[in-house]
């Protein structure tokens, strides 16, 4: 179903990408290759995309500057992109036919134990199909989080929930790079409105967000409405990001 570009091909172990190799460090260019194929824009080889990343200054210490790579690639391959950290915007974008690059961090190790880029290819309901370029056979059975929350479809293709994607990217800003084909970008009125999840009671809020929300409740900063808390998932996510950054001081 998906023609996934993999950085973990044996031939890439000795191919340089900046100070590292394509095998170890090219998840950013690989994710962009996958996104362009999903959108039907271009089939670009991974070494070619890595050369573009180096030439435009996107290859930096520790990884790839995705902003810089997308600026150069969007001109070369004629696509549009924007950024967001809102789950609802990611979901609406995927349902309208777009693709996205997710920037996973180190706080919640769903896609990697360190920083990692993956491609979000589709959404059905709140289930997200993800293409992971850094692949090995035991990757998604190696931890309880992955076993419990990730379904392996086939090599390089996994599915997880929108909430899990939010957790995996919560310590990266922006969390999501939303890519659109020229055809999709020309018909914005046909795109779906964002689906928003609201929590009426504290017990309904995912555990990962509860610490930050409880601090605000205890301080009287939020009190809800006559119909309950009515807190959106994106708002809970924002509270948690601020809390993790040490900015939620009450």
C-alpha positions, 0 to 999 in steps of 0.5 A: 500500500505504501512504498516506504523509503527506509534509511536503515538499508545496509547500503546506507551505513557507509554513506555520509550525511553530515557528520553521521550517516544516512543510516543513523541520521537521515530520518528528516530527509527520509520522512520528507521523501515519504511525504512527497510520495504519499502526496503523489508529488515526486519520488525522490531518492534518499541520497538526493534528498540528503544532498539537498539538506546539506546544500541548503544548510538543513543538516545541523549538529544532532539532526536536520533543521526541518524548517530549512529543508522544507523551505528549499524542498518546497521550491524545488518540488512545488508543494506548500507547507505550514506548521502546527502543534495542534492535534485537531489541525493535524487530524483535519489536514490528514483527512483532507488528503494532506501528509505530515511530518511529525517531530517526535521528542525524548519525553514520550518514547513512542517512535524512538528513544531520541529525537526522530521524524516520521511521516503521517500518511493518513487518518481514519477516525482518530487513528493515524497511519505513520511511515517510519523510515528507521525500521528494525524488526523488533522496534515496536515490540521493544517497550510496553508503550509501543506494544500497547499503543502501536499496531504494525501494519507491515514493514515501515507502516504502523498505526496509532492514535492521535493522542499518542502522536500528541504525546510523542511530540509534546516536547517539540515545537512545532510538533507537526509539519503539514504538507499539501500538494498544489491541487489540495492547497488550491481547494481549501474549502473542501477540507474538513473542519477540525475534529476536537475532543473535549473532556467533561470530567477530570477522570476523562482526561488522559493520564498524561495531561492530568498533572498539569490540569490538576495544578490549574484546577487546584489553583482555581485557574480553571473551573469549567462550565455548568456542563462540566470542564469542557476542556479540549485535548489541544488545551490540555496538551498546551497546559502540559507543554507549559508544565513540562517547560516549567512555565506553569507556575501557580 
